[in-house]
Amino acid sequence: MTEKAQKTRIAPVPPKQANLLTRVMYRVARRRFGEVPEPFTIAAHHPRLLIANAVHETLLQSGSKKLPASVRELAVFWTARTVGCSWCVDFGSMLQRLDGLDVDRLKDIDEYASSPRYTDDERAAVRTVIAQLAAHGPTRRSRRLRSARLRGVRPDLQRTLRASLRWGGEPLERRWREPAQKPRKLVLVCDVSGSMAPYARVLLQYLHAAVATHRRVEVFAFGTRLTRLTRELAVRDPDVALARASEAVADWSGGTRIGHSLGVLNREYGRRLGRGAVVVILSDGWDRGEPEMLADEMARLRRSSYRVVWLNPLKAAPDYEPLARGMAAALPHTDHFLAGNSLASLAELATILEETR
């Protein structure tokens, strides 16, 4: 550790220097966890903050006891991994170990749908997380105005006059209006060919949740041809929706013709989609067609779209390079290139969509 890091690091409060209440909390933590977690000893510099955190955690644990321990700790672990809190991940794993749960099953969390280590209740908890991720969608500025908390683009005369009544008619408090935000069109195009079979179920659950939570969304699937799945996924039950989608797609787990499928999307559905949509393509980039055709269709799709996001499960590999002809042809026409192999990648996609305005 460098000298600068040693100076800026906050020293923990040892038990001998802590007050009586802090020492009692240290003893309770040591009995519960086997040792006093380091964040507790740092927060002890401010006893009120330490007490507030302890009360907050106690209330959360008492309220979450309605759920089975395995389901509760799985949701905590996934949330910690999503927000990128490495200490929370380690701490949550320790809590699961202390509760006698199988910690090794966390390695298979991305394959929860097919892994025998997860129960139906735990799979339902993960599906709830996917639904929360799908609730994040792109927005755009509307022509309509709304009341602004801070200074906006136009003065709000009506609210300014109403506020002036407090000061005898003097307009001392000015009110403003700003453009409102409205949902932007979202287009999801999923590859259901044979090479995407390990990821198809999780991705389709994300598509179903997106249809359920957004009004301005269109969903398509493709293998050797394009199939619109918006109506098939517009049901409440996810299992029924996935069954209807699999029946509608005739080329499930077959070959891949990305360029031809995007050509159908541009020509037959271009007017329905309109201009300014955010297009998300979920594919590994393996294409049996001509790369020139794929490049032309991607260029046309990019010109009519606001953003093009490509999720490729193969990108999760540290040594991955887009050497496949299809992926190399499509990559210059994409705005964001993400991995699509796990729930964490869907969380990254949700962040990008929420930032699109």
VOBA-1610 file (N, C-alpha, C; in pm, whole numbers, padded with zeros to 5 digits, always signed):
BEGIN
Met+00085-00120+00000Met+00000+00000+00000Met+00089+00125+00000Thr+00060+00221-00084Thr+00141+00342-00093Thr+00119+00431+00029Glu+00212+00528+00045Glu+00202+00618+00159Glu+00078+00705+00151Lys+00040+00744+00027Lys-00080+00827+00010Lys-00204+00749+00047Ala-00209+00620+00007Ala-00326+00539+00041Ala-00336+00518+00191Gln-00220+00504+00261Gln-00222+00486+00405Gln-00274+00611+00476Lys-00246+00727+00421Lys-00293+00851+00482Lys-00442+00872+00461Thr-00493+00833+00345Thr-00634+00858+00314Thr-00725+00748+00367Arg-00672+00632+00405Arg-00755+00523+00454Arg-00804+00555+00596Ile-00932+00532+00621Ile-00990+00558+00752Ile-00956+00441+00844Ala-00897+00471+00955Ala-00858+00366+01050Ala-00981+00316+01125Pro-00993+00185+01147Pro-01107+00132+01224Pro-01097+00171+01370Val-01212+00169+01435Val-01218+00202+01577Val-01200+00073+01657Pro-01091+00058+01732Pro-01072-00064+01812Pro-01171-00067+01928Pro-01200-00186+01979Pro-01297-00196+02089Pro-01259-00116+02212Lys-01128-00103+02242Lys-01087-00030+02362Lys-01120+00119+02352Gln-01126+00174+02230Gln-01155+00316+02213Gln-01302+00344+02187Ala-01383+00239+02171Ala-01524+00257+02142Ala-01603+00279+02270Asn-01718+00343+02256Asn-01803+00363+02373Asn-01877+00234+02408Leu-01956+00239+02512Leu-02021+00117+02563Leu-02117+00058+02460Leu-02200+00143+02398Leu-02297+00092+02301Leu-02228+00031+02180Thr-02120+00092+02135Thr-02047+00038+02020Thr-01984-00096+02053Arg-01931-00110+02176Arg-01872-00238+02215Arg-01978-00348+02221Val-02098-00312+02265Val-02208-00410+02266Val-02243-00453+02123Met-02244-00358+02030Met-02274-00391+01891Met-02162-00475+01832Tyr-02038-00449+01870Tyr-01926-00532+01825Tyr-01946-00677+01872Arg-01988-00693+01997Arg-02005-00827+02051Arg-02118-00902+01978Val-02227-00831+01951Val-02338-00894+01879Val-02295-00933+01738Ala-02219-00846+01670Ala-02173-00877+01534Ala-02075-00994+01536Arg-01988-01001+01637Arg-01892-01111+01644Arg-01964-01244+01670Arg-02070-01238+01748Arg-02146-01360+01774Arg-02226-01403+01651Arg-02272-01306+01572Arg-02353-01338+01454Arg-02269-01380+01335Phe-02156-01310+01312Phe-02078-01335+01191Phe-01943-01401+01217Gly-01907-01422+01341Gly-01778-01480+01371Gly-01669-01377+01390Glu-01686-01258+01335Glu-01593-01147+01349Glu-01669-01018+01322Val-01609-00907+01358Val-01672-00778+01334Val-01640-00733+01192Pro-01739-00716+01102Pro-01710-00670+00966Pro-01642-00534+00968Glu-01550-00514+00877Glu-01472-00390+00875Glu-01559-00266+00857Pro-01664-00265+00770Pro-01747-00144+00760Pro-01809-00102+00893Phe-01835-00199+00985Phe-01888-00163+01115Phe-01787-00082+01195Thr-01661-00124+01189Thr-01557-00054+01265Thr-01528+00084+01207Ile-01552+00103+01078Ile-01533+00236+01017Ile-01649+00327+01054Ala-01772+00272+01047Ala-01889+00354+01082Ala-01892+00390+01229Ala-01814+00320+01311Ala-01813+00349+01455Ala-01755+00486+01485His-01688+00550+01390His-01643+00687+01411His-01761+00781+01432His-01877+00743+01377His-02000+00821+01393His-02105+00728+01453Pro-02116+00721+01584Pro-02207+00626+01649Pro-02352+00637+01601Arg-02397+00758+01573Arg-02535+00772+01525Arg-02554+00704+01390Leu-02455+00719+01303Leu-02462+00652+01173Leu-02459+00500+01190Leu-02376+00450+01281Leu-02369+00306+01306Leu-02502+00254+01358Ile-02563+00327+01449Ile-02691+00284+01505Ile-02800+00287+01397Ala-02799+00392+01314Ala-02900+00402+01208Ala-02887+00286+01109Asn-02763+00251+01073Asn-02742+00138+00983Asn-02787+00007+01047Ala-02758-00009+01175Ala-02798-00133+01244Ala-02949-00146+01251Val-03017-00036+01282Val-03164-00040+01287Val-03222-00068+01149His-03164-00005+01046His-03212-00026+00910His-03196-00172+00867Glu-03079-00231+00893Glu-03056-00370+00856Glu-03146-00464+00936Thr-03169-00431+01064Thr-03256-00516+01146Thr-03399-00514+01095Leu-03448-00397+01056Leu-03584-00387+01003Leu-03596-00462+00870Leu-03492-00451+00785Leu-03496-00522+00658Leu-03499-00674+00679Gln-03418-00723+00772Gln-03415-00866+00797Gln-03546-00916+00857Ser-03604-00836+00947Ser-03731-00879+01007Ser-03844-00877+00905Gly-03840-00780+00812Gly-03945-00775+00710Gly-03929-00879+00602Ser-03805-00924+00579Ser-03781-01021+00473Ser-03792-01165+00521Lys-03824-01187+00648Lys-03836-01324+00697Lys-03960-01393+00645Lys-04050-01317+00578Lys-04167-01380+00519Lys-04128-01468+00401Leu-04012-01440+00342Leu-03963-01521+00231Leu-03873-01632+00284Pro-03863-01744+00211Pro-03765-01846+00250Pro-03624-01789+00245Ala-03537-01841+00332Ala-03401-01788+00342Ala-03327-01799+00210Ser-03346-01908+00137Ser-03274-01925+00011Ser-03317-01823-00092Val-03448-01794-00099Val-03498-01694-00194Val-03452-01555-00156Arg-03457-01524-00026Arg-03417-01391+00021Arg-03270-01364-00007Glu-03184-01459+00030Glu-03041-01437+00012Glu-03002-01438-00136Leu-03076-01512-00219Leu-03048-01510-00361Leu-03079-01373-00421Ala-03189-01312-00378Ala-03223-01178-00427Ala-03120-01075-00380Val-03072-01089-00256Val-02969-00997-00205Val-02840-01013-00285Phe-02802-01137-00312Phe-02679-01161-00387Phe-02688-01103-00527Trp-02802-01122-00594Trp-02816-01070-00731Trp-02813-00918-00732Thr-02880-00855-00634Thr-02880-00708-00627Thr-02740-00655-00605Ala-02664-00719-00517Ala-02527-00675-00491Ala-02441-00689-00615Arg-02459-00799-00689Arg-02380-00817-00810Arg-02419-00717-00918Thr-02546-00681-00922Thr-02593-00587-01024Thr-02535-00448-01001Val-02534-00402-00875Val-02482-00267-00846Val-02332-00263-00841Gly-02265-00380-00848Gly-02119-00383-00849Gly-02054-00367-00714Cys-02122-00408-00606Cys-02065-00398-00471Cys-01997-00530-00439Ser-01865-00535-00456Ser-01792-00660-00433Ser-01798-00701-00287Trp-01789-00602-00194Trp-01798-00637-00053Trp-01934-00695-00021Cys-02041-00639-00079Cys-02175-00690-00054Cys-02190-00833-00105Val-02126-00864-00218Val-02130-01000-00271Val-02062-01096-00174Asp-01944-01058-00125Asp-01872-01144-00029Asp-01950-01157+00102Phe-02008-01047+00147Phe-02083-01051+00273Phe-02209-01135+00258Gly-02278-01121+00143Gly-02396-01202+00119Gly-02364-01350+00109Ser-02251-01382+00046Ser-02209-01523+00039Ser-02180-01578+00178Met-02121-01494+00264Met-02094-01538+00400Met-02224-01564+00476Leu-02325-01477+00456Leu-02454-01497+00523Leu-02519-01627+00478Gln-02510-01657+00349Gln-02567-01782+00300Gln-02494-01902+00360Arg-02363-01890+00373Arg-02286-01999+00432Arg-02323-02019+00579Leu-02345-01908+00652Leu-02384-01918+00791Leu-02525-01975+00807Asp-02611-01951+00708Asp-02747-02005+00713Asp-02754-02149+00664Gly-02640-02207+00628Gly-02638-02346+00584Gly-02684-02367+00441Leu-02678-02262+00358Leu-02722-02273+00219Leu-02605-02315+00129Asp-02639-02362+00012Asp-02540-02406-00086Asp-02483-02284-00158Val-02360-02249-00125Val-02298-02130-00186Val-02248-02161-00327Asp-02211-02285-00354Asp-02157-02320-00486Asp-02261-02301-00596Arg-02389-02300-00562Arg-02492-02285-00665Arg-02491-02145-00726Leu-02430-02048-00657Leu-02425-01913-00710Leu-02344-01906-00839Lys-02257-02004-00861Lys-02181-02006-00985Lys-02269-02033-01106Asp-02386-02095-01083Asp-02478-02130-01192Asp-02598-02037-01198Ile-02586-01917-01142Ile-02702-01829-01136Ile-02746-01783-01275Asp-02653-01774-01370Asp-02690-01734-01505Asp-02763-01846-01579Glu-02751-01970-01533Glu-02822-02084-01591Glu-02932-02131-01497Tyr-02994-02036-01426Tyr-03093-02072-01325Tyr-03213-02146-01384Ala-03248-02116-01510Ala-03368-02175-01570Ala-03354-02325-01589Ser-03233-02373-01613Ser-03212-02515-01639Ser-03133-02585-01529Ser-03076-02511-01436Ser-02994-02572-01332Ser-03083-02641-01228Pro-03052-02765-01191Pro-03133-02834-01088Pro-03107-02782-00947Arg-03012-02692-00930Arg-02980-02640-00797Arg-03081-02536-00749Tyr-03169-02489-00837Tyr-03262-02384-00802Tyr-03404-02438-00800Thr-03481-02395-00700Thr-03619-02435-00687Thr-03708-02344-00771Asp-03837-02377-00778Asp-03931-02295-00854Asp-03945-02156-00793Asp-03944-02147-00660Asp-03954-02016-00595Asp-03833-01930-00626Glu-03715-01990-00629Glu-03594-01914-00660Glu-03593-01870-00806Arg-03641-01954-00895Arg-03651-01913-01036Arg-03750-01799-01051Ala-03859-01803-00974Ala-03956-01693-00979Ala-03894-01562-00930Ala-03806-01573-00829Ala-03738-01452-00779Ala-03647-01392-00885Val-03575-01477-00959Val-03488-01428-01065Val-03572-01367-01178Arg-03686-01429-01209Arg-03772-01372-01314Arg-03824-01235-01273Thr-03848-01218-01142Thr-03890-01085-01094Thr-03780-00982-01116Val-03656-01023-01095Val-03543-00933-01120Val-03536-00897-01268Ile-03556-00995-01356Ile-03554-00968-01500Ile-03664-00870-01537Ala-03782-00886-01476Ala-03893-00794-01504Ala-03858-00651-01459Gln-03788-00639-01347Gln-03748-00506-01302Gln-03647-00443-01396Leu-03557-00525-01452Leu-03460-00473-01549Leu-03531-00427-01677Ala-03632-00504-01720Ala-03702-00470-01843Ala-03787-00345-01828Ala-03816-00305-01704Ala-03897-00185-01684Ala-03824-00058-01724His-03691-00064-01735His-03613+00053-01777His-03620+00064-01929Gly-03665+00178-01977Gly-03678+00198-02120Gly-03629+00334-02165Pro-03606+00353-02293Pro-03560+00483-02343Pro-03673+00586-02346Thr-03636+00710-02333Thr-03732+00820-02339Thr-03680+00928-02434Arg-03768+01021-02465Arg-03730+01135-02548Arg-03807+01258-02502Arg-03760+01374-02543Arg-03825+01499-02505Arg-03954+01517-02583Ser-04058+01555-02512Ser-04187+01579-02575Ser-04205+01728-02603Arg-04298+01760-02692Arg-04329+01901-02718Arg-04411+01962-02606Arg-04477+01877-02529Arg-04554+01928-02417Arg-04461+01969-02303Leu-04507+02066-02225Leu-04427+02118-02114Leu-04488+02074-01982Arg-04403+02065-01881Arg-04446+02031-01746Arg-04379+02126-01648Ser-04429+02128-01527Ser-04372+02216-01425Ser-04231+02171-01390Ala-04143+02267-01377Ala-04002+02239-01346Ala-03972+02280-01203Arg-03892+02199-01134Arg-03851+02234-00998Arg-03747+02345-00999Leu-03656+02340-01096Leu-03555+02443-01110Leu-03588+02530-01230Arg-03492+02607-01276Arg-03516+02696-01388Arg-03536+02616-01516Gly-03646+02639-01585Gly-03678+02568-01708Gly-03655+02653-01829Val-03723+02621-01939Val-03703+02692-02064Val-03806+02803-02084Arg-03921+02792-02017Arg-04025+02894-02031Arg-04080+02930-01895Pro-04116+03057-01874Pro-04179+03095-01747Pro-04323+03044-01740Asp-04362+03000-01621Asp-04498+02954-01597Asp-04576+03069-01533Leu-04648+03145-01615Leu-04716+03266-01566Leu-04825+03234-01466Gln-04901+03128-01491Gln-05011+03095-01401Gln-04962+03061-01261Arg-04861+02975-01251Arg-04807+02939-01120Arg-04732+03055-01056Thr-04670+03141-01138Thr-04601+03258-01083Thr-04700+03354-01020Leu-04814+03378-01088Leu-04917+03466-01031Leu-04976+03408-00905Arg-04995+03277-00903Arg-05050+03213-00783Arg-04952+03227-00666Ala-04821+03211-00694Ala-04723+03224-00587Ala-04708+03368-00540Ser-04738+03464-00628Ser-04723+03605-00589Ser-04826+03648-00485Leu-04934+03571-00467Leu-05034+03607-00367Leu-04977+03601-00226Arg-04871+03522-00206Arg-04809+03516-00074Arg-04737+03645-00040Trp-04700+03723-00141Trp-04620+03843-00122Trp-04693+03970-00167Gly-04822+03969-00153Gly-04900+04089-00185Gly-04902+04123-00333Gly-04894+04023-00420Gly-04899+04046-00562Gly-04765+04070-00628Glu-04656+04066-00550Glu-04523+04085-00606Glu-04469+03950-00655Pro-04424+03940-00781Pro-04376+03811-00836Pro-04233+03781-00789Leu-04216+03756-00662Leu-04084+03728-00607Leu-04040+03584-00635Glu-04135+03493-00645Glu-04104+03352-00671Glu-04148+03318-00813Arg-04052+03308-00901Arg-04084+03276-01041Arg-04092+03125-01061Arg-04190+03083-01139Arg-04209+02942-01171Arg-04179+02919-01318Trp-04132+02797-01349Trp-04088+02767-01485Trp-04150+02638-01535Arg-04143+02620-01666Arg-04187+02497-01731Arg-04075+02442-01819Glu-04072+02309-01833Glu-03969+02242-01910Glu-04033+02132-01994Pro-03966+02086-02100Pro-04022+01979-02183Pro-04039+01850-02103Ala-04151+01783-02123Ala-04177+01655-02056Ala-04104+01542-02129Gln-04094+01428-02063Gln-04032+01309-02120Gln-04142+01208-02156Lys-04129+01148-02270Lys-04224+01045-02314Lys-04147+00922-02361Pro-04210+00803-02357Pro-04138+00681-02397Pro-04096+00686-02544Arg-03976+00637-02569Arg-03927+00623-02705Arg-03951+00481-02752Lys-03974+00464-02880Lys-03999+00332-02936Lys-03880+00240-02912Leu-03908+00119-02866Leu-03805+00019-02838Leu-03831-00104-02925Val-03730-00146-03000Val-03739-00262-03089Val-03637-00365-03044Leu-03685-00484-03009Leu-03599-00593-02963Leu-03600-00704-03066Val-03481-00740-03116Val-03466-00842-03220Val-03375-00950-03163Cys-03428-01072-03147Cys-03356-01180-03080Cys-03325-01293-03176Asp-03203-01340-03171Asp-03157-01453-03250Asp-03193-01583-03177Val-03271-01671-03243Val-03313-01797-03181Val-03256-01916-03258Ser-03142-01897-03323Ser-03080-02006-03397Ser-03017-02106-03301Gly-02959-02213-03356Gly-02902-02317-03274Gly-02788-02271-03186Ser-02706-02180-03235Ser-02592-02133-03155Ser-02633-02046-03038Met-02756-01992-03041Met-02806-01907-02932Met-02896-01984-02836Ala-02909-02114-02853Ala-02999-02193-02770Ala-02969-02182-02620Pro-02841-02180-02575Pro-02817-02171-02430Pro-02866-02041-02366Tyr-02885-01938-02446Tyr-02924-01807-02391Tyr-03066-01767-02428Ala-03132-01845-02512Ala-03260-01803-02569Ala-03367-01786-02462Arg-03373-01877-02364Arg-03481-01873-02266Arg-03472-01747-02180Val-03353-01715-02130Val-03338-01596-02047Val-03369-01470-02127Leu-03321-01466-02252Leu-03346-01348-02335Leu-03494-01333-02367Leu-03563-01444-02393Leu-03706-01436-02422Leu-03785-01393-02298Gln-03740-01433-02181Gln-03806-01384-02059Gln-03789-01233-02045Tyr-03673-01184-02084Tyr-03652-01039-02084Tyr-03744-00971-02186Leu-03759-01031-02304Leu-03847-00975-02405Leu-03992-00974-02357His-04034-01081-02292His-04171-01087-02240His-04194-00979-02135Ala-04098-00960-02047Ala-04111-00857-01945Ala-04114-00718-02007Ala-04038-00698-02115Ala-04038-00567-02182Ala-04174-00539-02245Val-04235-00639-02305Val-04368-00620-02364Val-04471-00589-02256Ala-04457-00653-02139Ala-04554-00634-02032Ala-04543-00498-01965Thr-04425-00436-01969Thr-04403-00311-01896Thr-04398-00187-01984His-04392-00204-02116His-04383-00089-02207His-04495-00097-02310Arg-04546+00019-02345Arg-04647+00024-02450Arg-04584+00035-02588Arg-04477+00110-02599Arg-04413+00134-02728Arg-04295+00039-02747Val-04324-00088-02766Val-04221-00189-02782Val-04266-00288-02888Glu-04171-00331-02971Glu-04194-00434-03072Glu-04086-00541-03055Val-04126-00667-03066Val-04035-00779-03045Val-04036-00867-03169Phe-03915-00904-03214Phe-03899-00992-03329Phe-03797-01100-03293Ala-03812-01216-03357Ala-03716-01324-03347Ala-03678-01368-03487Phe-03554-01414-03501Phe-03510-01456-03633Phe-03413-01573-03623Gly-03420-01656-03723Gly-03321-01761-03748Gly-03282-01747-03894Thr-03355-01818-03978Thr-03339-01798-04123Thr-03441-01701-04178Arg-03542-01665-04097Arg-03641-01565-04138Arg-03691-01491-04014Leu-03754-01376-04038Leu-03797-01289-03929Leu-03940-01321-03889Thr-03967-01323-03757Thr-04100-01349-03704Thr-04132-01244-03599Arg-04249-01181-03611Arg-04293-01083-03512Arg-04358-01156-03394Leu-04313-01124-03271Leu-04360-01194-03152Leu-04429-01102-03052Thr-04462-00982-03091Thr-04521-00888-02995Thr-04654-00940-02941Arg-04740-00992-03027Arg-04870-01043-02981Arg-04854-01169-02898Glu-04764-01256-02939Glu-04746-01382-02865Glu-04695-01359-02724Leu-04616-01256-02703Leu-04560-01229-02571Leu-04647-01138-02487Ala-04757-01089-02542Ala-04843-00995-02470Ala-04944-01068-02383Val-04898-01160-02301Val-04982-01229-02203Val-04911-01221-02069Arg-04989-01240-01962Arg-04935-01221-01828Arg-04843-01335-01786Asp-04880-01458-01815Asp-04804-01575-01770Asp-04680-01591-01856Pro-04558-01589-01797Pro-04436-01601-01879Pro-04423-01737-01945Asp-04466-01844-01878Asp-04455-01977-01938Asp-04545-01989-02060Val-04667-01936-02051Val-04757-01939-02166Val-04702-01853-02280Ala-04644-01739-02245Ala-04587-01651-02348Ala-04472-01719-02421Leu-04384-01787-02347Leu-04271-01854-02411Leu-04319-01971-02497Ala-04423-02041-02452Ala-04477-02150-02532Ala-04538-02098-02663Arg-04610-01987-02655Arg-04668-01928-02776Arg-04559-01878-02870Ala-04452-01824-02814Ala-04343-01774-02899Ala-04272-01889-02970Ser-04248-01998-02899Ser-04181-02112-02961Ser-04266-02175-03070Glu-04399-02172-03055Glu-04487-02225-03160Glu-04490-02133-03282Ala-04476-02003-03260Ala-04484-01908-03371Ala-04358-01908-03457Val-04243-01939-03396Val-04116-01937-03469Val-04094-02073-03534Ala-04099-02079-03664Ala-04085-02206-03736Ala-03940-02251-03746Asp-03845-02159-03740Asp-03704-02194-03759Asp-03626-02188-03627Trp-03690-02229-03519Trp-03626-02228-03389Trp-03509-02327-03389Ser-03394-02284-03335Ser-03272-02367-03326Ser-03225-02415-03463Gly-03245-02333-03565Gly-03198-02366-03699Gly-03077-02284-03738Gly-03072-02247-03866Gly-02962-02166-03916Gly-02984-02018-03887Thr-02895-01936-03943Thr-02900-01792-03918Thr-02878-01715-04048Arg-02969-01623-04077Arg-02954-01530-04190Arg-02988-01391-04137Ile-02889-01328-04077Ile-02914-01200-04012Ile-02943-01091-04114Gly-02865-01087-04220Gly-02885-00983-04321Gly-03023-00990-04383His-03068-01109-04419His-03202-01125-04478His-03310-01085-04379Ser-03294-01124-04251Ser-03395-01090-04150Ser-03403-00940-04125Leu-03288-00874-04119Leu-03291-00729-04101Leu-03346-00658-04224Gly-03326-00717-04342Gly-03387-00660-04462Gly-03538-00663-04455Val-03595-00775-04406Val-03741-00783-04387Val-03786-00682-04283Leu-03708-00665-04176Leu-03743-00567-04073Leu-03745-00426-04130Asn-03649-00393-04213Asn-03643-00258-04269Asn-03755-00231-04367Arg-03789-00328-04450Arg-03883-00304-04559Arg-04029-00329-04522Glu-04055-00436-04448Glu-04193-00470-04417Glu-04242-00405-04288Tyr-04153-00377-04195Tyr-04194-00321-04066Tyr-04137-00182-04042Gly-04069-00125-04140Gly-04008+00005-04120Gly-04109+00113-04089Arg-04224+00111-04158Arg-04326+00214-04133Arg-04390+00196-03997Arg-04408+00072-03953Arg-04467+00047-03821Arg-04372+00095-03710Leu-04243+00073-03730Leu-04146+00112-03628Leu-04122+00261-03627Gly-04129+00325-03743Gly-04106+00467-03751Gly-03959+00502-03736Arg-03932+00629-03724Arg-03795+00677-03709Arg-03770+00715-03563Gly-03644+00705-03522Gly-03607+00745-03387Gly-03621+00638-03282Ala-03634+00511-03321Ala-03646+00403-03223Ala-03508+00359-03176Val-03505+00295-03060Val-03385+00229-03010Val-03396+00081-03043Val-03302+00030-03121Val-03305-00108-03167Val-03200-00187-03090Val-03244-00297-03030Val-03155-00386-02955Val-03154-00521-03026Ile-03036-00563-03071Ile-03019-00691-03139Ile-02943-00785-03047Leu-03000-00903-03024Leu-02939-01003-02937Leu-02899-01121-03022Ser-02771-01130-03055Ser-02722-01234-03145Ser-02573-01252-03126Asp-02524-01374-03158Asp-02381-01401-03150Asp-02306-01363-03277Gly-02378-01316-03380Gly-02315-01266-03501Gly-02279-01371-03604Trp-02309-01498-03579Trp-02282-01602-03678Trp-02388-01596-03786Asp-02346-01573-03911Asp-02439-01551-04020Asp-02399-01637-04140Arg-02498-01703-04199Arg-02474-01784-04317Arg-02487-01704-04446Gly-02537-01582-04437Gly-02555-01500-04555Gly-02430-01423-04592Glu-02448-01333-04688Glu-02337-01251-04734Glu-02313-01135-04639Pro-02188-01110-04600Pro-02161-00999-04508Pro-02192-00863-04570Glu-02181-00850-04703Glu-02213-00723-04767Glu-02360-00687-04747Met-02447-00788-04759Met-02591-00765-04739Met-02619-00724-04594Leu-02553-00790-04499Leu-02572-00754-04359Leu-02524-00611-04332Ala-02411-00574-04389Ala-02360-00438-04369Ala-02456-00334-04426Asp-02513-00360-04544Asp-02607-00266-04606Asp-02733-00251-04521Glu-02786-00364-04473Glu-02909-00357-04394Glu-02884-00292-04258Met-02768-00316-04199Met-02735-00251-04073Met-02719-00101-04091Ala-02659-00060-04202Ala-02644+00083-04230Ala-02780+00149-04247Arg-02871+00080-04316Arg-03005+00136-04334Arg-03080+00142-04202Leu-03066+00039-04120Leu-03132+00038-03990Leu-03075+00148-03900Arg-02945+00170-03906Arg-02884+00274-03824Arg-02932+00413-03866Arg-02953+00436-03994Arg-02997+00568-04039Arg-03138+00600-03990Ser-03222+00501-03976Ser-03360+00524-03935Ser-03380+00510-03785Ser-03277+00476-03710Ser-03289+00453-03566Ser-03215+00562-03489Tyr-03253+00574-03363Tyr-03185+00668-03276Tyr-03058+00606-03218Arg-03066+00481-03178Arg-02952+00406-03127Arg-02967+00261-03171Val-02853+00195-03194Val-02850+00051-03221Val-02757-00013-03119Val-02811-00106-03040Val-02736-00176-02937Val-02730-00324-02976Trp-02610-00381-02969Trp-02591-00522-03004Trp-02541-00596-02881Leu-02612-00703-02843Leu-02571-00790-02733Leu-02522-00922-02790Asn-02396-00955-02763Asn-02335-01078-02813Asn-02286-01160-02694Pro-02343-01279-02670Pro-02297-01360-02556Pro-02149-01397-02562Leu-02093-01405-02683Leu-01953-01444-02696Leu-01858-01335-02647Lys-01906-01214-02637Lys-01820-01103-02596Lys-01777-01115-02449Ala-01846-01199-02374Ala-01809-01216-02233Ala-01673-01282-02216Ala-01625-01354-02317Ala-01493-01418-02309Ala-01383-01311-02309Pro-01283-01321-02224Pro-01179-01217-02218Pro-01101-01201-02348Asp-01082-01310-02422Asp-01003-01304-02545Asp-01089-01295-02671Tyr-01215-01251-02654Tyr-01304-01247-02770Tyr-01266-01133-02864Glu-01270-01161-02992Glu-01254-01061-03097Glu-01361-01086-03203Pro-01424-00980-03255Pro-01531-00996-03354Pro-01475-01035-03492Leu-01429-01159-03503Leu-01368-01205-03627Leu-01468-01269-03722Ala-01585-01310-03673Ala-01686-01367-03761Ala-01729-01265-03865Arg-01755-01311-03987Arg-01785-01218-04095Arg-01908-01134-04065Gly-02011-01197-04010Gly-02133-01123-03981Gly-02112-01016-03876Met-02044-01052-03766Met-02022-00957-03659Met-01929-00844-03704Ala-01828-00877-03782Ala-01737-00774-03831Ala-01807-00677-03924Ala-01905-00726-04001Ala-01978-00638-04092Ala-02078-00549-04018Ala-02134-00599-03908Ala-02237-00523-03837Ala-02181-00427-03735Leu-02064-00455-03682Leu-02012-00376-03571Leu-01992-00228-03603Pro-01947-00189-03723Pro-01931-00045-03749Pro-02061+00034-03743His-02175-00033-03748His-02304+00036-03751His-02378+00026-03618Thr-02308-00011-03512Thr-02369-00020-03379Thr-02314+00090-03289Asp-02399+00138-03200Asp-02358+00241-03105Asp-02303+00183-02975His-02357+00068-02934His-02311+00002-02812His-02298-00147-02840Phe-02188-00206-02795Phe-02161-00348-02814Phe-02138-00409-02678Leu-02233-00493-02632Leu-02230-00548-02498Leu-02230-00700-02501Ala-02197-00759-02389Ala-02213-00903-02373Ala-02359-00934-02341Gly-02405-01050-02382Gly-02544-01087-02358Gly-02557-01226-02302Asn-02465-01262-02215Asn-02461-01399-02166Asn-02516-01415-02026Ser-02552-01307-01958Ser-02589-01318-01818Ser-02689-01209-01782Leu-02740-01219-01659Leu-02830-01116-01608Leu-02756-00984-01586Ala-02627-00992-01558Ala-02550-00869-01540Ala-02545-00788-01668Ser-02537-00856-01783Ser-02536-00784-01910Ser-02671-00718-01936Leu-02780-00781-01892Leu-02912-00718-01905Leu-02922-00595-01816Ala-02858-00600-01700Ala-02855-00482-01614Ala-02778-00367-01680Glu-02669-00400-01749Glu-02595-00297-01823Glu-02678-00240-01936Leu-02755-00327-02003Leu-02845-00279-02109Leu-02951-00187-02052Ala-03006-00221-01935Ala-03108-00136-01873Ala-03051+00002-01841Thr-02925+00008-01798Thr-02863+00137-01769Thr-02850+00220-01896Ile-02810+00158-02006Ile-02797+00232-02132Ile-02933+00282-02181Leu-03034+00199-02170Leu-03167+00240-02215Leu-03221+00354-02131Glu-03196+00350-02002Glu-03246+00457-01915Glu-03173+00588-01941Glu-03048+00581-01985Glu-02973+00703-02014Glu-03002+00759-02152Thr-03076+00685-02236Thr-03109+00731-02371Thr-03225+00827-02364Arg-03199+00953-02396Arg-03302+01058-02390Arg-03294+01142-02516
//
